[in-house]
């Protein structure tokens, strides 16, 4: 990067983005401390590890923001292939946990390639559409290339099996692809094909426990002692928070061990029970502001690739928020999607913060050239 650009980039530092991320991440750590307060052993110290991950992730995000995002465009497909290779290695040398193959163990660290594929695929799709100069709407034939880019990792992630991550990967990629104009006839054909694909996945692609979660969601309160237990306890926690909550570290569903996976999939009910409706709405508004700011960055981006990156990061925040809050409020089935900055996890925290770094990168360079 030329020296003359350095002062200009410092002047373009996106303080609203930095402050929004800092506030949400801080609230997430505070909530994780409370969510694990009723636990014993190593799990009770997860909030400390989360602070380490946030610190390391912030450093990585800074490095990602410094390098001109044009380099990411240049090596987009190389990054995609590298992440695709890692997804294949999961089945060859990966660690099996609870009957799933999602992690590669490096020393004491569990690396989850599917998390980083969210970004790698997003960048690859962004490059694909940024190189398209035609003005006419795309047809099905034009969608074959990005369809293959998206379809291959989706199949590998579904085979792990990891329905939640596969949904996020697919939706984020399609959100970026929506920047390209597509003919109505092609969209209608895709819709019909999507319905057929959903039927096929139900018959041959989903595990029995995944089907159980979906049928439990559709069946309402019929199986609260079985597959509907998680969502039911989540609703009890959220409802009992009322307006102002039961108080920090006083949420009964968490302290009495009724809520499952409070550090990963269900941190929001812990927050809602302790902080009430006021606290829950506050967090949702902060996420909304973060998503809207990301879209603002996209609107002001200096080129099509930068805009696609910003839209991709915005959609990553949006879809993970929608699915996590949706599944804990019985609006969507429980599919194992984490809440950004609130859920514990090394790979997921790094992925989110790298996304923030990409967003900062695009924002700082909107007028650099």
C-alpha positions as YAML, in Angstrom:
chain: A
units: angstrom
residues:
- id: 1
  name: UNK
  ca: [0.00, 0.00, 0.00]
- id: 2
  name: UNK
  ca: [1.49, 3.39, -0.97]
- id: 3
  name: UNK
  ca: [2.59, 5.58, 1.94]
- id: 4
  name: UNK
  ca: [0.45, 8.46, 0.71]
- id: 5
  name: UNK
  ca: [-2.66, 6.32, 1.25]
- id: 6
  name: UNK
  ca: [-1.93, 5.48, 4.90]
- id: 7
  name: UNK
  ca: [-3.03, 8.83, 6.41]
- id: 8
  name: UNK
  ca: [-6.09, 8.85, 4.18]
- id: 9
  name: UNK
  ca: [-7.08, 5.36, 5.32]
- id: 10
  name: UNK
  ca: [-6.65, 6.37, 8.96]
- id: 11
  name: UNK
  ca: [-8.94, 9.32, 8.32]
- id: 12
  name: UNK
  ca: [-11.49, 6.95, 6.77]
- id: 13
  name: UNK
  ca: [-11.54, 4.61, 9.80]
- id: 14
  name: UNK
  ca: [-15.14, 3.53, 10.33]
- id: 15
  name: UNK
  ca: [-15.77, 4.49, 13.96]
- id: 16
  name: UNK
  ca: [-19.52, 3.70, 14.00]
- id: 17
  name: UNK
  ca: [-18.78, 0.16, 12.78]
- id: 18
  name: UNK
  ca: [-16.01, -0.25, 15.37]
- id: 19
  name: UNK
  ca: [-18.21, 1.02, 18.21]
- id: 20
  name: UNK
  ca: [-21.21, -1.10, 17.23]
- id: 21
  name: UNK
  ca: [-19.12, -4.28, 17.08]
- id: 22
  name: UNK
  ca: [-17.38, -3.42, 20.37]
- id: 23
  name: UNK
  ca: [-20.66, -2.87, 22.21]
- id: 24
  name: UNK
  ca: [-22.30, -6.06, 20.90]
- id: 25
  name: UNK
  ca: [-19.17, -8.14, 21.59]
- id: 26
  name: UNK
  ca: [-18.94, -6.77, 25.15]
- id: 27
  name: UNK
  ca: [-22.58, -7.59, 25.85]
- id: 28
  name: UNK
  ca: [-21.93, -11.05, 24.42]
- id: 29
  name: UNK
  ca: [-19.08, -11.71, 26.84]
- id: 30
  name: UNK
  ca: [-21.13, -10.44, 29.78]
- id: 31
  name: UNK
  ca: [-23.98, -12.74, 28.77]
- id: 32
  name: UNK
  ca: [-21.62, -15.70, 28.29]
- id: 33
  name: UNK
  ca: [-20.29, -15.12, 31.82]
- id: 34
  name: UNK
  ca: [-23.82, -15.39, 33.15]
- id: 35
  name: UNK
  ca: [-24.77, -18.29, 30.85]
- id: 36
  name: UNK
  ca: [-21.87, -20.40, 32.18]
- id: 37
  name: UNK
  ca: [-22.12, -19.24, 35.79]
- id: 38
  name: UNK
  ca: [-24.18, -22.29, 36.73]
- id: 39
  name: UNK
  ca: [-21.63, -24.64, 35.14]
- id: 40
  name: UNK
  ca: [-18.61, -26.26, 36.75]
- id: 41
  name: UNK
  ca: [-15.14, -27.14, 35.49]
- id: 42
  name: UNK
  ca: [-13.77, -25.92, 32.19]
- id: 43
  name: UNK
  ca: [-17.16, -24.80, 30.87]
- id: 44
  name: UNK
  ca: [-17.42, -22.18, 33.63]
- id: 45
  name: UNK
  ca: [-14.28, -20.51, 32.22]
- id: 46
  name: UNK
  ca: [-15.52, -20.30, 28.63]
- id: 47
  name: UNK
  ca: [-16.00, -16.55, 28.85]
- id: 48
  name: UNK
  ca: [-12.25, -16.14, 29.41]
- id: 49
  name: UNK
  ca: [-11.49, -18.22, 26.33]
- id: 50
  name: UNK
  ca: [-14.05, -16.13, 24.45]
- id: 51
  name: UNK
  ca: [-12.15, -12.95, 25.39]
- id: 52
  name: UNK
  ca: [-8.98, -14.53, 24.02]
- id: 53
  name: UNK
  ca: [-10.77, -15.44, 20.79]
- id: 54
  name: UNK
  ca: [-12.17, -11.93, 20.47]
- id: 55
  name: UNK
  ca: [-8.72, -10.43, 21.04]
- id: 56
  name: UNK
  ca: [-7.09, -12.76, 18.51]
- id: 57
  name: UNK
  ca: [-9.97, -12.25, 16.10]
- id: 58
  name: UNK
  ca: [-9.65, -8.47, 16.40]
- id: 59
  name: UNK
  ca: [-5.97, -8.75, 15.45]
- id: 60
  name: UNK
  ca: [-6.81, -10.91, 12.43]
- id: 61
  name: UNK
  ca: [-9.61, -8.51, 11.47]
- id: 62
  name: UNK
  ca: [-7.14, -5.61, 11.60]
- id: 63
  name: UNK
  ca: [-4.79, -7.42, 9.23]
- id: 64
  name: UNK
  ca: [-7.70, -8.23, 6.92]
- id: 65
  name: UNK
  ca: [-8.73, -4.56, 6.91]
- id: 66
  name: UNK
  ca: [-5.22, -3.29, 6.11]
- id: 67
  name: UNK
  ca: [-4.70, -5.31, 2.91]
- id: 68
  name: UNK
  ca: [-6.53, -3.83, -0.07]
- id: 69
  name: UNK
  ca: [-9.56, -6.01, -0.77]
- id: 70
  name: UNK
  ca: [-8.56, -6.15, -4.43]
- id: 71
  name: UNK
  ca: [-6.08, -8.84, -3.35]
- id: 72
  name: UNK
  ca: [-8.96, -10.90, -1.98]
- id: 73
  name: UNK
  ca: [-10.66, -10.57, -5.35]
- id: 74
  name: UNK
  ca: [-7.51, -11.75, -7.12]
- id: 75
  name: UNK
  ca: [-7.13, -14.85, -4.94]
- id: 76
  name: UNK
  ca: [-10.83, -15.55, -4.36]
- id: 77
  name: UNK
  ca: [-10.90, -18.88, -6.18]
- id: 78
  name: UNK
  ca: [-7.66, -20.04, -4.54]
- id: 79
  name: UNK
  ca: [-9.20, -19.41, -1.13]
- id: 80
  name: UNK
  ca: [-12.34, -21.23, -2.22]
- id: 81
  name: UNK
  ca: [-10.37, -24.31, -3.32]
- id: 82
  name: UNK
  ca: [-8.33, -24.29, -0.09]
- id: 83
  name: UNK
  ca: [-11.48, -24.24, 2.03]
- id: 84
  name: UNK
  ca: [-13.08, -26.91, -0.17]
- id: 85
  name: UNK
  ca: [-10.02, -29.10, 0.42]
- id: 86
  name: UNK
  ca: [-10.39, -28.58, 4.17]
- id: 87
  name: UNK
  ca: [-14.03, -29.68, 3.96]
- id: 88
  name: UNK
  ca: [-12.93, -32.90, 2.26]
- id: 89
  name: UNK
  ca: [-10.20, -33.46, 4.87]
- id: 90
  name: UNK
  ca: [-12.85, -33.35, 7.59]
- id: 91
  name: UNK
  ca: [-14.04, -36.78, 6.43]
- id: 92
  name: UNK
  ca: [-10.50, -38.17, 6.14]
- id: 93
  name: UNK
  ca: [-8.69, -36.91, 9.24]
- id: 94
  name: UNK
  ca: [-11.37, -34.94, 11.10]
- id: 95
  name: UNK
  ca: [-12.47, -35.47, 14.69]
- id: 96
  name: UNK
  ca: [-15.81, -37.22, 15.20]
- id: 97
  name: UNK
  ca: [-17.91, -35.58, 17.94]
- id: 98
  name: UNK
  ca: [-21.45, -36.74, 18.73]
- id: 99
  name: UNK
  ca: [-21.57, -38.68, 15.50]
- id: 100
  name: UNK
  ca: [-20.70, -35.68, 13.31]
- id: 101
  name: UNK
  ca: [-17.58, -34.86, 11.31]
- id: 102
  name: UNK
  ca: [-17.20, -31.08, 11.40]
- id: 103
  name: UNK
  ca: [-13.80, -30.41, 12.94]
- id: 104
  name: UNK
  ca: [-10.11, -30.88, 12.21]
- id: 105
  name: UNK
  ca: [-8.04, -31.08, 15.38]
- id: 106
  name: UNK
  ca: [-4.74, -29.18, 15.41]
- id: 107
  name: UNK
  ca: [-3.16, -29.76, 18.81]
- id: 108
  name: UNK
  ca: [-5.79, -28.72, 21.34]
- id: 109
  name: UNK
  ca: [-7.59, -26.50, 18.84]
- id: 110
  name: UNK
  ca: [-10.65, -27.71, 16.93]
- id: 111
  name: UNK
  ca: [-10.82, -26.03, 13.53]
- id: 112
  name: UNK
  ca: [-14.23, -26.00, 11.78]
- id: 113
  name: UNK
  ca: [-13.73, -25.52, 8.02]
- id: 114
  name: UNK
  ca: [-17.44, -25.02, 7.32]
- id: 115
  name: UNK
  ca: [-17.38, -21.76, 9.29]
- id: 116
  name: UNK
  ca: [-14.65, -20.28, 7.12]
- id: 117
  name: UNK
  ca: [-16.37, -21.57, 3.99]
- id: 118
  name: UNK
  ca: [-19.07, -18.96, 4.68]
- id: 119
  name: UNK
  ca: [-16.52, -16.26, 3.86]
- id: 120
  name: UNK
  ca: [-14.57, -18.13, 1.18]
- id: 121
  name: UNK
  ca: [-17.71, -18.86, -0.82]
- id: 122
  name: UNK
  ca: [-19.04, -15.35, -0.31]
- id: 123
  name: UNK
  ca: [-15.81, -13.88, -1.70]
- id: 124
  name: UNK
  ca: [-15.80, -16.32, -4.64]
- id: 125
  name: UNK
  ca: [-19.39, -15.47, -5.59]
- id: 126
  name: UNK
  ca: [-18.63, -11.76, -5.19]
- id: 127
  name: UNK
  ca: [-15.73, -12.10, -7.63]
- id: 128
  name: UNK
  ca: [-17.87, -14.07, -10.08]
- id: 129
  name: UNK
  ca: [-20.59, -11.43, -10.32]
- id: 130
  name: UNK
  ca: [-18.14, -8.50, -10.21]
- id: 131
  name: UNK
  ca: [-16.53, -9.72, -13.43]
- id: 132
  name: UNK
  ca: [-19.89, -9.85, -15.21]
- id: 133
  name: UNK
  ca: [-20.29, -6.80, -17.46]
- id: 134
  name: UNK
  ca: [-23.43, -7.77, -19.41]
- id: 135
  name: UNK
  ca: [-26.53, -5.71, -18.74]
- id: 136
  name: UNK
  ca: [-29.16, -8.27, -19.69]
- id: 137
  name: UNK
  ca: [-30.73, -10.48, -17.01]
- id: 138
  name: UNK
  ca: [-29.13, -13.84, -16.29]
- id: 139
  name: UNK
  ca: [-30.74, -17.08, -17.41]
- id: 140
  name: UNK
  ca: [-30.44, -20.54, -15.90]
- id: 141
  name: UNK
  ca: [-27.41, -21.19, -18.08]
- id: 142
  name: UNK
  ca: [-25.70, -18.11, -16.63]
- id: 143
  name: UNK
  ca: [-26.43, -19.39, -13.12]
- id: 144
  name: UNK
  ca: [-24.70, -22.70, -13.75]
- id: 145
  name: UNK
  ca: [-21.27, -21.38, -12.76]
- id: 146
  name: UNK
  ca: [-22.22, -19.81, -9.41]
- id: 147
  name: UNK
  ca: [-24.61, -22.72, -8.83]
- id: 148
  name: UNK
  ca: [-21.68, -25.14, -8.92]
- id: 149
  name: UNK
  ca: [-19.62, -22.84, -6.69]
- id: 150
  name: UNK
  ca: [-22.40, -22.88, -4.10]
- id: 151
  name: UNK
  ca: [-23.61, -26.46, -4.56]
- id: 152
  name: UNK
  ca: [-20.35, -28.37, -3.98]
- id: 153
  name: UNK
  ca: [-19.58, -27.03, -0.47]
- id: 154
  name: UNK
  ca: [-23.28, -27.29, 0.46]
- id: 155
  name: UNK
  ca: [-23.26, -31.01, -0.30]
- id: 156
  name: UNK
  ca: [-20.08, -31.51, 1.75]
- id: 157
  name: UNK
  ca: [-21.42, -29.56, 4.75]
- id: 158
  name: UNK
  ca: [-24.75, -31.41, 4.63]
- id: 159
  name: UNK
  ca: [-22.83, -34.69, 4.66]
- id: 160
  name: UNK
  ca: [-21.08, -33.82, 7.95]
- id: 161
  name: UNK
  ca: [-24.07, -33.41, 8.83]
- id: 162
  name: UNK
  ca: [-24.56, -29.72, 9.65]
- id: 163
  name: UNK
  ca: [-27.91, -28.43, 8.45]
- id: 164
  name: UNK
  ca: [-27.65, -25.04, 10.18]
- id: 165
  name: UNK
  ca: [-24.28, -24.08, 8.71]
- id: 166
  name: UNK
  ca: [-25.35, -25.35, 5.27]
- id: 167
  name: UNK
  ca: [-28.39, -23.07, 5.40]
- id: 168
  name: UNK
  ca: [-26.29, -20.04, 6.32]
- id: 169
  name: UNK
  ca: [-23.69, -20.77, 3.64]
- id: 170
  name: UNK
  ca: [-26.39, -21.12, 1.00]
- id: 171
  name: UNK
  ca: [-28.40, -18.06, 2.03]
- id: 172
  name: UNK
  ca: [-25.36, -15.78, 2.33]
- id: 173
  name: UNK
  ca: [-24.13, -16.83, -1.11]
- id: 174
  name: UNK
  ca: [-27.56, -16.40, -2.68]
- id: 175
  name: UNK
  ca: [-27.87, -12.97, -1.02]
- id: 176
  name: UNK
  ca: [-24.66, -11.87, -2.75]
- id: 177
  name: UNK
  ca: [-25.86, -13.41, -6.01]
- id: 178
  name: UNK
  ca: [-29.04, -11.30, -5.80]
- id: 179
  name: UNK
  ca: [-26.96, -8.26, -6.74]
- id: 180
  name: UNK
  ca: [-27.09, -9.67, -10.25]
- id: 181
  name: UNK
  ca: [-30.33, -9.24, -12.21]
- id: 182
  name: UNK
  ca: [-31.98, -12.59, -13.01]
- id: 183
  name: UNK
  ca: [-34.87, -13.14, -15.42]
- id: 184
  name: UNK
  ca: [-38.31, -13.83, -13.94]
- id: 185
  name: UNK
  ca: [-38.65, -17.04, -15.94]
- id: 186
  name: UNK
  ca: [-35.41, -18.34, -14.51]
- id: 187
  name: UNK
  ca: [-36.50, -17.39, -10.99]
- id: 188
  name: UNK
  ca: [-39.76, -19.33, -11.45]
- id: 189
  name: UNK
  ca: [-37.84, -22.39, -12.62]
- id: 190
  name: UNK
  ca: [-35.48, -22.08, -9.66]
- id: 191
  name: UNK
  ca: [-38.45, -21.93, -7.28]
- id: 192
  name: UNK
  ca: [-39.92, -25.12, -8.73]
- id: 193
  name: UNK
  ca: [-36.52, -26.78, -8.58]
- id: 194
  name: UNK
  ca: [-36.08, -25.62, -4.99]
- id: 195
  name: UNK
  ca: [-39.35, -27.25, -3.93]
- id: 196
  name: UNK
  ca: [-38.29, -30.47, -5.61]
- id: 197
  name: UNK
  ca: [-34.88, -30.25, -3.96]
- id: 198
  name: UNK
  ca: [-36.49, -29.76, -0.55]
- id: 199
  name: UNK
  ca: [-38.59, -32.89, -1.03]
- id: 200
  name: UNK
  ca: [-35.48, -34.84, -2.08]
- id: 201
  name: UNK
  ca: [-33.53, -33.58, 0.95]
- id: 202
  name: UNK
  ca: [-36.36, -34.61, 3.27]
- id: 203
  name: UNK
  ca: [-36.38, -38.12, 1.87]
- id: 204
  name: UNK
  ca: [-32.66, -38.74, 1.45]
- id: 205
  name: UNK
  ca: [-30.58, -35.90, 2.87]
- id: 206
  name: UNK
  ca: [-31.78, -35.33, 6.45]
- id: 207
  name: UNK
  ca: [-30.95, -37.46, 9.47]
- id: 208
  name: UNK
  ca: [-33.78, -38.71, 11.66]
- id: 209
  name: UNK
  ca: [-32.98, -36.28, 14.48]
- id: 210
  name: UNK
  ca: [-33.11, -33.39, 12.00]
- id: 211
  name: UNK
  ca: [-36.50, -34.54, 10.77]
- id: 212
  name: UNK
  ca: [-37.59, -34.80, 14.40]
- id: 213
  name: UNK
  ca: [-36.69, -31.18, 15.03]
- id: 214
  name: UNK
  ca: [-38.61, -30.05, 11.97]
- id: 215
  name: UNK
  ca: [-41.71, -32.08, 12.77]
- id: 216
  name: UNK
  ca: [-41.54, -30.90, 16.39]
- id: 217
  name: UNK
  ca: [-41.48, -27.30, 15.18]
- id: 218
  name: UNK
  ca: [-44.49, -27.91, 12.91]
- id: 219
  name: UNK
  ca: [-46.28, -29.79, 15.67]
- id: 220
  name: UNK
  ca: [-46.12, -26.98, 18.19]
- id: 221
  name: UNK
  ca: [-46.20, -28.19, 21.81]
- id: 222
  name: UNK
  ca: [-46.80, -31.88, 21.11]
- id: 223
  name: UNK
  ca: [-43.33, -33.12, 22.10]
- id: 224
  name: UNK
  ca: [-42.04, -30.78, 24.79]
- id: 225
  name: UNK
  ca: [-40.44, -33.70, 26.64]
- id: 226
  name: UNK
  ca: [-38.58, -34.88, 23.55]
- id: 227
  name: UNK
  ca: [-37.41, -33.08, 20.42]
- id: 228
  name: UNK
  ca: [-39.34, -29.93, 21.39]
- id: 229
  name: UNK
  ca: [-37.67, -29.62, 24.81]
- id: 230
  name: UNK
  ca: [-35.05, -27.04, 23.80]
- id: 231
  name: UNK
  ca: [-37.45, -24.62, 22.12]
- id: 232
  name: UNK
  ca: [-40.03, -25.01, 24.90]
- id: 233
  name: UNK
  ca: [-37.54, -24.17, 27.66]
- id: 234
  name: UNK
  ca: [-36.28, -21.27, 25.60]
- id: 235
  name: UNK
  ca: [-39.79, -19.82, 25.35]
- id: 236
  name: UNK
  ca: [-40.29, -20.25, 29.09]
- id: 237
  name: UNK
  ca: [-37.07, -18.31, 29.74]
- id: 238
  name: UNK
  ca: [-37.94, -15.48, 27.34]
- id: 239
  name: UNK
  ca: [-41.50, -15.17, 28.62]
- id: 240
  name: UNK
  ca: [-40.52, -15.15, 32.29]
- id: 241
  name: UNK
  ca: [-38.17, -12.21, 31.69]
- id: 242
  name: UNK
  ca: [-41.18, -9.89, 31.34]
- id: 243
  name: UNK
  ca: [-40.31, -6.19, 30.91]
- id: 244
  name: UNK
  ca: [-37.07, -5.69, 32.83]
- id: 245
  name: UNK
  ca: [-35.90, -9.25, 33.52]
- id: 246
  name: UNK
  ca: [-34.99, -11.29, 36.58]
- id: 247
  name: UNK
  ca: [-31.57, -9.71, 36.96]
- id: 248
  name: UNK
  ca: [-28.00, -10.52, 35.99]
- id: 249
  name: UNK
  ca: [-27.09, -14.15, 36.84]
- id: 250
  name: UNK
  ca: [-30.57, -14.69, 38.28]
- id: 251
  name: UNK
  ca: [-32.30, -16.32, 35.34]
- id: 252
  name: UNK
  ca: [-34.00, -19.42, 36.73]
- id: 253
  name: UNK
  ca: [-34.01, -21.48, 33.52]
- id: 254
  name: UNK
  ca: [-30.25, -21.12, 33.23]
- id: 255
  name: UNK
  ca: [-29.32, -21.37, 36.89]
- id: 256
  name: UNK
  ca: [-31.47, -24.47, 37.36]
- id: 257
  name: UNK
  ca: [-30.07, -26.13, 34.21]
- id: 258
  name: UNK
  ca: [-33.32, -26.23, 32.24]
- id: 259
  name: UNK
  ca: [-31.88, -24.39, 29.23]
- id: 260
  name: UNK
  ca: [-29.55, -26.49, 27.04]
- id: 261
  name: UNK
  ca: [-26.44, -25.25, 25.21]
- id: 262
  name: UNK
  ca: [-26.64, -21.76, 26.70]
- id: 263
  name: UNK
  ca: [-23.10, -20.99, 25.55]
- id: 264
  name: UNK
  ca: [-23.64, -21.93, 21.89]
- id: 265
  name: UNK
  ca: [-27.16, -22.12, 20.41]
- id: 266
  name: UNK
  ca: [-29.23, -20.61, 23.25]
- id: 267
  name: UNK
  ca: [-27.51, -17.51, 24.66]
- id: 268
  name: UNK
  ca: [-30.35, -15.18, 23.67]
- id: 269
  name: UNK
  ca: [-32.94, -16.73, 26.08]
- id: 270
  name: UNK
  ca: [-30.44, -16.26, 28.92]
- id: 271
  name: UNK
  ca: [-30.15, -12.58, 28.04]
- id: 272
  name: UNK
  ca: [-33.91, -12.15, 27.55]
- id: 273
  name: UNK
  ca: [-34.77, -13.76, 30.89]
- id: 274
  name: UNK
  ca: [-32.22, -11.72, 32.82]
- id: 275
  name: UNK
  ca: [-32.66, -8.39, 31.02]
- id: 276
  name: UNK
  ca: [-36.30, -8.65, 29.99]
- id: 277
  name: UNK
  ca: [-38.03, -7.30, 26.91]
- id: 278
  name: UNK
  ca: [-36.15, -4.01, 27.20]
- id: 279
  name: UNK
  ca: [-32.77, -5.75, 27.09]
- id: 280
  name: UNK
  ca: [-33.81, -8.14, 24.32]
- id: 281
  name: UNK
  ca: [-35.07, -5.32, 22.10]
- id: 282
  name: UNK
  ca: [-31.90, -3.33, 22.79]
- id: 283
  name: UNK
  ca: [-29.70, -6.16, 21.49]
- id: 284
  name: UNK
  ca: [-31.91, -6.68, 18.43]
- id: 285
  name: UNK
  ca: [-31.75, -2.95, 17.65]
- id: 286
  name: UNK
  ca: [-27.94, -3.04, 17.91]
- id: 287
  name: UNK
  ca: [-27.83, -5.93, 15.45]
- id: 288
  name: UNK
  ca: [-30.22, -4.09, 13.15]
- id: 289
  name: UNK
  ca: [-28.00, -1.00, 13.21]
- id: 290
  name: UNK
  ca: [-24.97, -3.16, 12.42]
- id: 291
  name: UNK
  ca: [-26.71, -4.75, 9.44]
- id: 292
  name: UNK
  ca: [-27.97, -1.39, 8.15]
- id: 293
  name: UNK
  ca: [-24.50, 0.10, 8.51]
- id: 294
  name: UNK
  ca: [-23.05, -2.80, 6.51]
- id: 295
  name: UNK
  ca: [-25.58, -2.09, 3.76]
- id: 296
  name: UNK
  ca: [-24.57, 1.58, 3.87]
- id: 297
  name: UNK
  ca: [-20.97, 0.52, 3.34]
- id: 298
  name: UNK
  ca: [-22.14, -1.53, 0.35]
- id: 299
  name: UNK
  ca: [-23.99, 1.46, -1.11]
- id: 300
  name: UNK
  ca: [-20.89, 3.67, -0.82]
- id: 301
  name: UNK
  ca: [-18.36, 1.07, -2.01]
- id: 302
  name: UNK
  ca: [-16.04, 2.17, -4.78]
- id: 303
  name: UNK
  ca: [-16.68, -0.86, -6.99]
- id: 304
  name: UNK
  ca: [-18.97, -3.83, -7.55]
- id: 305
  name: UNK
  ca: [-16.74, -6.33, -5.74]
- id: 306
  name: UNK
  ca: [-16.54, -4.17, -2.63]
- id: 307
  name: UNK
  ca: [-20.32, -3.74, -2.63]
- id: 308
  name: UNK
  ca: [-20.78, -7.50, -2.97]
- id: 309
  name: UNK
  ca: [-18.42, -8.13, -0.03]
- id: 310
  name: UNK
  ca: [-20.32, -5.70, 2.20]
- id: 311
  name: UNK
  ca: [-23.67, -7.22, 1.22]
- id: 312
  name: UNK
  ca: [-22.24, -10.65, 1.99]
- id: 313
  name: UNK
  ca: [-21.15, -9.62, 5.49]
- id: 314
  name: UNK
  ca: [-24.49, -7.90, 6.12]
- id: 315
  name: UNK
  ca: [-26.34, -11.05, 5.05]
- id: 316
  name: UNK
  ca: [-24.09, -13.18, 7.29]
- id: 317
  name: UNK
  ca: [-25.13, -11.11, 10.32]
- id: 318
  name: UNK
  ca: [-28.76, -11.02, 9.16]
- id: 319
  name: UNK
  ca: [-29.30, -14.74, 8.50]
- id: 320
  name: UNK
  ca: [-27.52, -15.90, 11.63]
- id: 321
  name: UNK
  ca: [-29.56, -13.46, 13.70]
- id: 322
  name: UNK
  ca: [-32.82, -14.51, 12.02]
- id: 323
  name: UNK
  ca: [-32.21, -18.24, 12.43]
- id: 324
  name: UNK
  ca: [-30.87, -18.10, 15.98]
- id: 325
  name: UNK
  ca: [-33.59, -15.80, 17.34]
- id: 326
  name: UNK
  ca: [-36.17, -17.61, 15.22]
- id: 327
  name: UNK
  ca: [-35.32, -21.03, 16.61]
- id: 328
  name: UNK
  ca: [-35.25, -19.87, 20.26]
- id: 329
  name: UNK
  ca: [-38.66, -18.19, 19.86]
- id: 330
  name: UNK
  ca: [-40.26, -21.19, 18.10]
- id: 331
  name: UNK
  ca: [-40.55, -19.18, 14.90]
- id: 332
  name: UNK
  ca: [-38.12, -21.53, 13.14]
- id: 333
  name: UNK
  ca: [-36.97, -25.11, 13.81]
- id: 334
  name: UNK
  ca: [-33.87, -25.69, 15.94]
- id: 335
  name: UNK
  ca: [-31.08, -26.17, 13.39]
- id: 336
  name: UNK
  ca: [-27.98, -25.24, 15.39]
- id: 337
  name: UNK
  ca: [-27.16, -21.71, 14.21]
- id: 338
  name: UNK
  ca: [-25.06, -19.55, 16.54]
- id: 339
  name: UNK
  ca: [-25.71, -15.90, 17.45]
- id: 340
  name: UNK
  ca: [-22.82, -13.64, 16.36]
- id: 341
  name: UNK
  ca: [-20.70, -12.31, 19.26]
- id: 342
  name: UNK
  ca: [-22.96, -14.00, 21.85]
- id: 343
  name: UNK
  ca: [-22.28, -17.67, 21.11]
- id: 344
  name: UNK
  ca: [-19.02, -19.25, 22.23]
- id: 345
  name: UNK
  ca: [-16.70, -20.73, 19.61]
- id: 346
  name: UNK
  ca: [-13.26, -20.22, 18.15]
- id: 347
  name: UNK
  ca: [-13.97, -20.77, 14.45]
- id: 348
  name: UNK
  ca: [-17.30, -18.93, 14.55]
- id: 349
  name: UNK
  ca: [-15.82, -15.91, 16.38]
- id: 350
  name: UNK
  ca: [-12.92, -15.71, 13.93]
- id: 351
  name: UNK
  ca: [-15.30, -15.96, 10.98]
- id: 352
  name: UNK
  ca: [-17.50, -13.14, 12.23]
- id: 353
  name: UNK
  ca: [-14.54, -10.86, 13.02]
- id: 354
  name: UNK
  ca: [-12.88, -11.54, 9.67]
- id: 355
  name: UNK
  ca: [-16.19, -10.49, 8.16]
- id: 356
  name: UNK
  ca: [-15.99, -7.27, 10.18]
- id: 357
  name: UNK
  ca: [-12.44, -6.79, 8.88]
- id: 358
  name: UNK
  ca: [-13.67, -7.13, 5.29]
- id: 359
  name: UNK
  ca: [-16.42, -4.62, 5.99]
- id: 360
  name: UNK
  ca: [-13.94, -2.16, 7.50]
- id: 361
  name: UNK
  ca: [-11.68, -2.70, 4.49]
- id: 362
  name: UNK
  ca: [-14.41, -1.75, 2.03]
- id: 363
  name: UNK
  ca: [-15.52, 1.19, 4.17]
- id: 364
  name: UNK
  ca: [-12.02, 2.70, 4.50]
- id: 365
  name: UNK
  ca: [-11.38, 2.47, 0.76]
- id: 366
  name: UNK
  ca: [-14.64, 3.92, -0.49]
- id: 367
  name: UNK
  ca: [-12.77, 7.09, -1.49]
- id: 368
  name: UNK
  ca: [-9.15, 5.94, -1.39]
- id: 369
  name: UNK
  ca: [-8.69, 6.06, -5.17]
...
